Amino acid sequence: MTSDNPPAAPISDEDLLLNFESLGDNCELGLVQRRAGVEPLSMFRFAGAPVRHLIRAMNARFEGMADPEHVRVQPENGEYMVKLTKYDFIYHAYVKIGEADPDELQKQQVRTVRFLIEKLISDLENASKIMVFRQNEPLLANDLIDLRMALSAYGPATLLWVQEARPGFPAGQVTVIDDRLMIGYVRRLARRDNVPNLDGVSWLTMLRQAYAMRPVAAEKPVARPAKPRFDLVFGRDGNAAGFTAEGWSAPEDGFTWSIDDRSRLTLPWPGEADYYILAMDVVPYLVPPSLTAQVLVIEVNGEPVHRFDPLPRGKVACVVPAGLVQGRESVDIVMRHPLAASPNVVSDEDDSRRLAVSFRELSLICG
């Protein structure tokens, strides 16, 4: 007997990885997501979060973590690091020394941390994502128990504990312990001093298996009403031309190039919100080995909001504080891209435009 219903289409790597959120203790999962072309906003995606610090913060519902006196920007090895002193977390700001004023960067990080904490608590309470924990050292039994208890205080979140493969537990395998805990195995865990040297193939295989085996509670996240938003589609058939100012080339099939050192958009006010998300689908102009990276700095109504350095290909997003948008008839967005280059300089193409980033879509979303 055969079914008349066709099999469900396999989920793409990009959509798969948006169902997982890191709880530490390094950025391995975050880099797996980046390699697949997705850039989800997540508190611990690129943060070092030792398990005892994480448990203490979760038990306190992250109280005080985003207070300005507990968010410190400090120089280290030619770049700025962000230290969250309340619970002793640290992560890369991805801003090199000299590229931003540290006081302004600190204010930006306070806003970002506050938003990301609220988002993490929401994800924990709604159990809409699988929470991922990995640790190079053996995890003590008491630490695992305490971590599970901290998670359960928020709701029915599922924990995926990632370990290195060993005899009887090959890379890619997932074991369901109970309705709140799975153990997944990868070929090797990346060393903390060289996290980019990870095994992406076994991570993807394992995450796909974990998604297929996830408890029923994680399959049906709480439905939420759609957030007000304003969407732009670039290219000849899009609607972006009416909102672009200086710094744009002529629309092409499916995209529009930002050119020279800066490009500007003016969008209508999308509505009241506690915060806003600027989401973009982009392709940076790269010509290795002459040009290997693009930088994109976002300013909203004259204030710096975020710096993508380097700018990845695909979907990226950043938080826009409500105070920069509320009470205005329009939203002025300036994008600075100092590494724009002419194809006739960095390659053999006969094109004198200084290309920076091709935009496919852009949305300003009420949070």
C-alpha positions as CSV (number, residue, x, y, z in Angstrom):
1,M,0.0,0.0,0.0
2,T,1.4,3.4,-1.0
3,S,0.6,6.8,0.3
4,D,-0.9,9.5,-1.9
5,N,1.0,12.2,0.0
6,P,4.5,13.1,-1.4
7,P,7.4,12.9,1.1
8,A,8.2,16.1,2.8
9,A,11.0,18.1,1.1
10,P,14.3,17.9,3.0
11,I,15.1,21.0,5.1
12,S,18.0,23.1,3.7
13,D,21.2,23.5,5.7
14,E,20.3,27.2,6.2
15,D,16.9,26.5,7.6
16,L,18.2,23.6,9.7
17,L,20.8,25.6,11.5
18,L,18.3,28.3,12.5
19,N,16.7,25.7,14.8
20,F,19.7,25.6,17.1
21,E,21.1,28.1,19.6
22,S,24.5,27.9,21.3
23,L,24.9,27.9,25.1
24,G,28.7,27.7,25.0
25,D,31.3,27.2,25.7
26,N,32.8,28.6,22.5
27,C,31.8,29.7,19.0
28,E,32.0,26.4,17.2
29,L,28.2,26.2,16.4
30,G,28.3,29.9,15.4
31,L,31.0,29.2,12.8
32,V,29.1,26.1,11.5
33,Q,26.1,28.5,11.0
34,R,28.3,31.1,9.3
35,R,29.7,28.5,6.9
36,A,26.2,27.6,5.9
37,G,25.4,31.3,5.2
38,V,23.2,32.1,8.1
39,E,23.9,34.7,10.8
40,P,21.3,34.3,13.6
41,L,21.3,36.8,16.4
42,S,22.2,34.9,19.6
43,M,23.7,35.9,23.0
44,F,26.2,33.1,23.2
45,R,26.9,32.5,19.5
46,F,30.4,33.9,19.7
47,A,30.8,34.1,23.4
48,G,32.9,32.1,25.8
49,A,30.5,30.8,28.4
50,P,32.0,28.5,31.0
51,V,29.3,26.2,32.3
52,R,29.3,27.3,35.9
53,H,29.1,31.0,34.8
54,L,26.3,30.1,32.4
55,I,24.3,28.3,35.2
56,R,24.8,31.2,37.6
57,A,23.6,33.7,35.0
58,M,20.6,31.5,34.0
59,N,19.5,31.0,37.6
60,A,19.5,34.8,38.0
61,R,17.7,35.3,34.6
62,F,20.8,37.2,33.5
63,E,19.9,40.1,35.9
64,G,22.3,43.0,35.6
65,M,24.3,41.5,32.7
66,A,23.5,44.4,30.3
67,D,24.0,47.1,32.9
68,P,26.5,49.6,31.5
69,E,28.9,49.2,34.4
70,H,29.0,45.4,33.6
71,V,29.7,45.8,29.9
72,R,33.4,46.5,29.3
73,V,35.2,47.0,25.9
74,Q,38.9,46.2,26.1
75,P,41.7,46.1,23.5
76,E,43.3,42.7,23.0
77,N,45.6,41.5,20.2
78,G,44.7,44.4,17.9
79,E,41.0,44.2,18.3
80,Y,38.3,45.0,20.8
81,M,36.9,42.3,23.1
82,V,33.7,42.7,25.1
83,K,33.8,41.5,28.7
84,L,30.5,41.0,30.5
85,T,31.8,41.3,34.0
86,K,28.6,40.4,35.9
87,Y,29.0,36.7,35.0
88,D,32.5,36.8,33.5
89,F,31.7,36.2,29.8
90,I,33.9,37.5,26.9
91,Y,33.4,37.7,23.2
92,H,34.8,39.4,20.1
93,A,33.4,42.7,19.0
94,Y,34.8,42.1,15.5
95,V,36.1,45.7,15.5
96,K,39.8,46.4,15.1
97,I,41.5,49.0,17.3
98,G,41.3,52.4,15.6
99,E,38.2,51.5,13.6
100,A,35.7,52.7,16.3
101,D,35.5,54.9,19.3
102,P,35.6,52.5,22.3
103,D,33.0,54.6,24.3
104,E,30.6,54.5,21.4
105,L,31.3,50.8,20.9
106,Q,30.5,50.2,24.6
107,K,27.1,52.0,24.3
108,Q,26.3,49.9,21.2
109,Q,27.2,46.7,23.0
110,V,25.0,47.6,26.0
111,R,22.0,47.9,23.7
112,T,22.9,44.7,21.8
113,V,23.4,42.6,25.0
114,R,20.1,43.8,26.4
115,F,18.3,42.8,23.3
116,L,20.0,39.4,23.0
117,I,19.3,38.5,26.6
118,E,15.6,39.2,26.0
119,K,15.7,37.1,22.9
120,L,17.5,34.2,24.6
121,I,14.9,34.2,27.5
122,S,12.1,34.2,24.9
123,D,13.7,31.2,23.1
124,L,14.1,29.3,26.4
125,E,10.6,30.0,27.5
126,N,9.0,29.0,24.2
127,A,11.2,26.0,23.6
128,S,11.2,26.8,19.9
129,K,14.9,26.0,19.5
130,I,17.3,23.2,20.5
131,M,19.9,24.6,22.9
132,V,23.4,23.3,22.1
133,F,26.2,22.9,24.7
134,R,29.7,21.6,24.0
135,Q,32.8,21.6,26.2
136,N,36.3,20.3,25.5
137,E,36.8,19.1,29.1
138,P,34.7,16.2,30.5
139,L,31.4,17.6,31.9
140,L,30.9,16.8,35.6
141,A,27.7,15.1,36.5
142,N,26.7,17.9,38.9
143,D,27.3,20.5,36.2
144,L,25.0,18.6,33.8
145,I,22.3,18.3,36.5
146,D,22.5,21.9,37.4
147,L,22.4,23.0,33.7
148,R,19.3,20.9,33.1
149,M,17.6,22.3,36.2
150,A,18.4,25.9,35.1
151,L,16.9,25.2,31.7
152,S,13.8,23.6,33.1
153,A,13.1,26.8,35.1
154,Y,12.4,28.6,31.8
155,G,10.3,25.9,30.1
156,P,10.5,22.6,28.2
157,A,13.7,23.4,26.3
158,T,15.6,20.6,24.7
159,L,19.4,20.3,25.4
160,L,21.7,18.9,22.8
161,W,25.0,18.0,24.4
162,V,27.7,17.6,21.8
163,Q,30.6,15.2,22.4
164,E,33.5,13.8,20.4
165,A,32.9,10.5,18.7
166,R,34.2,7.3,20.4
167,P,33.9,3.6,19.9
168,G,30.2,2.7,19.7
169,F,29.2,6.3,19.2
170,P,30.3,7.3,15.7
171,A,30.3,10.9,14.3
172,G,26.9,12.0,13.2
173,Q,25.0,9.8,15.6
174,V,22.5,11.2,18.1
175,T,21.2,9.4,21.2
176,V,17.9,10.5,22.8
177,I,18.3,10.3,26.6
178,D,14.9,11.6,27.5
179,D,12.3,14.1,26.3
180,R,14.7,17.0,27.2
181,L,18.2,15.7,26.5
182,M,20.0,14.4,23.4
183,I,23.7,13.6,23.0
184,G,25.2,14.2,19.6
185,Y,28.6,13.1,18.3
186,V,31.0,14.9,16.0
187,R,34.3,13.6,14.7
188,R,36.2,16.0,16.9
189,L,35.6,19.1,19.0
190,A,37.6,22.2,17.9
191,R,40.3,23.3,20.2
192,R,39.7,26.6,21.9
193,D,42.8,28.2,20.4
194,N,41.8,27.2,16.9
195,V,38.0,27.0,16.7
196,P,37.8,27.6,12.9
197,N,39.5,24.2,12.5
198,L,36.2,22.4,13.1
199,D,34.7,19.4,11.4
200,G,31.7,20.9,9.6
201,V,30.6,17.8,7.9
202,S,30.0,15.8,11.0
203,W,28.4,18.8,12.7
204,L,25.9,19.1,9.9
205,T,25.2,15.4,9.9
206,M,24.7,15.3,13.6
207,L,22.5,18.4,13.7
208,R,20.3,17.0,10.9
209,Q,19.8,13.8,12.9
210,A,19.1,15.8,16.1
211,Y,16.5,17.9,14.3
212,A,14.8,14.7,13.0
213,M,14.8,13.1,16.5
214,R,13.8,16.2,18.4
215,P,11.0,15.8,21.0
216,V,7.5,16.7,19.9
217,A,7.5,19.8,22.2
218,A,10.3,21.4,20.1
219,E,8.4,20.8,16.8
220,K,5.6,23.2,17.4
221,P,6.8,26.6,18.7
222,V,4.3,29.0,20.2
223,A,2.6,30.8,17.3
224,R,3.2,34.6,17.3
225,P,1.5,37.3,15.3
226,A,3.5,38.6,12.4
227,K,5.6,41.6,13.3
228,P,5.1,44.9,11.3
229,R,7.9,45.3,8.8
230,F,9.0,47.1,5.7
231,D,10.6,45.0,2.9
232,L,12.7,46.0,0.0
233,V,13.5,43.9,-3.0
234,F,16.5,45.0,-5.1
235,G,17.0,44.5,-8.8
236,R,15.1,45.5,-12.0
237,D,11.9,43.8,-10.8
238,G,12.1,45.0,-7.2
239,N,10.7,48.0,-5.3
240,A,14.0,49.4,-3.9
241,A,14.6,52.0,-6.5
242,G,12.1,54.4,-4.9
243,F,14.0,54.3,-1.6
244,T,17.6,54.5,-2.7
245,A,19.6,57.7,-2.7
246,E,23.3,58.1,-3.4
247,G,25.8,55.2,-3.5
248,W,23.9,52.8,-5.7
249,S,24.4,51.5,-9.2
250,A,21.7,50.7,-11.7
251,P,19.5,47.7,-10.7
252,E,20.4,44.4,-12.4
253,D,18.7,41.0,-12.5
254,G,17.9,40.2,-8.9
255,F,20.3,42.6,-7.2
256,T,21.7,46.1,-7.0
257,W,25.3,47.0,-6.2
258,S,26.2,49.5,-3.5
259,I,29.1,51.5,-4.8
260,D,31.8,53.9,-3.7
261,D,32.4,54.5,0.0
262,R,28.8,54.8,1.2
263,S,25.2,54.1,0.1
264,R,22.0,55.5,1.5
265,L,18.4,54.4,1.9
266,T,15.4,56.3,3.2
267,L,12.6,54.0,4.5
268,P,9.2,54.8,5.9
269,W,8.6,54.4,9.6
270,P,7.5,50.7,10.1
271,G,5.6,51.3,13.4
272,E,5.9,51.2,17.1
273,A,8.3,48.6,18.6
274,D,10.6,47.8,21.5
275,Y,13.5,47.4,19.1
276,Y,14.0,46.8,15.3
277,I,15.9,44.3,13.3
278,L,17.6,45.3,10.0
279,A,17.8,42.1,8.0
280,M,19.7,41.9,4.6
281,D,20.5,39.3,2.0
282,V,23.9,40.4,0.5
283,V,26.8,39.3,-1.5
284,P,30.1,41.1,-0.9
285,Y,32.3,42.0,-3.9
286,L,35.4,39.8,-3.6
287,V,38.2,39.0,-6.0
288,P,40.7,36.8,-4.3
289,P,43.6,37.2,-3.8
290,S,43.4,40.9,-4.6
291,L,40.3,41.5,-2.5
292,T,39.4,39.0,0.1
293,A,36.9,40.8,2.4
294,Q,34.3,43.6,2.6
295,V,33.4,45.7,5.6
296,L,29.9,47.0,6.1
297,V,29.1,49.6,8.7
298,I,25.5,50.4,9.4
299,E,24.3,53.9,10.6
300,V,20.7,54.6,11.4
301,N,19.5,58.3,11.6
302,G,23.1,59.4,12.1
303,E,24.1,56.9,14.8
304,P,26.4,53.8,14.3
305,V,24.5,50.6,14.9
306,H,26.6,47.6,13.7
307,R,29.8,46.7,11.9
308,F,30.1,43.5,9.8
309,D,33.8,42.8,9.6
310,P,34.2,40.8,7.4
311,L,30.7,40.8,5.8
312,P,29.6,37.2,5.1
313,R,27.6,36.2,2.1
314,G,24.0,35.5,2.6
315,K,21.5,36.6,5.2
316,V,22.7,38.9,8.0
317,A,21.0,41.0,10.6
318,C,21.6,43.5,13.3
319,V,19.6,45.2,16.1
320,V,18.5,48.8,15.8
321,P,17.6,50.5,19.1
322,A,14.0,51.8,19.3
323,G,15.2,55.3,20.2
324,L,16.9,55.7,16.8
325,V,13.6,55.1,15.0
326,Q,10.7,56.1,17.2
327,G,8.9,59.4,16.5
328,R,10.3,59.9,13.0
329,E,8.5,60.1,9.7
330,S,11.3,58.2,8.0
331,V,14.3,56.1,8.7
332,D,17.6,57.2,7.2
333,I,20.1,54.3,6.8
334,V,23.6,54.9,5.7
335,M,25.9,51.9,4.8
336,R,29.6,52.6,4.8
337,H,31.8,50.2,2.8
338,P,35.4,51.5,2.7
339,L,36.8,48.5,0.7
340,A,34.8,49.1,-2.4
341,A,37.0,48.4,-5.5
342,S,36.8,48.7,-9.3
343,P,36.8,45.5,-11.2
344,N,39.2,47.0,-13.8
345,V,41.7,47.5,-10.9
346,V,41.5,44.3,-9.0
347,S,40.5,42.0,-11.9
348,D,40.5,41.9,-15.7
349,E,36.9,43.0,-16.1
350,D,36.2,46.2,-18.0
351,D,34.1,47.9,-15.2
352,S,35.1,51.2,-13.6
353,R,32.4,51.2,-10.9
354,R,33.7,50.9,-7.3
355,L,31.7,47.9,-6.2
356,A,31.1,47.0,-2.5
357,V,28.1,44.8,-1.8
358,S,25.3,43.5,-3.9
359,F,21.9,43.7,-2.2
360,R,19.1,41.2,-2.9
361,E,16.7,42.0,-0.1
362,L,16.5,44.3,2.9
363,S,13.9,44.4,5.7
364,L,13.3,46.7,8.7
365,I,11.3,44.6,11.2
366,C,9.6,45.6,14.4
367,G,10.7,43.6,17.3
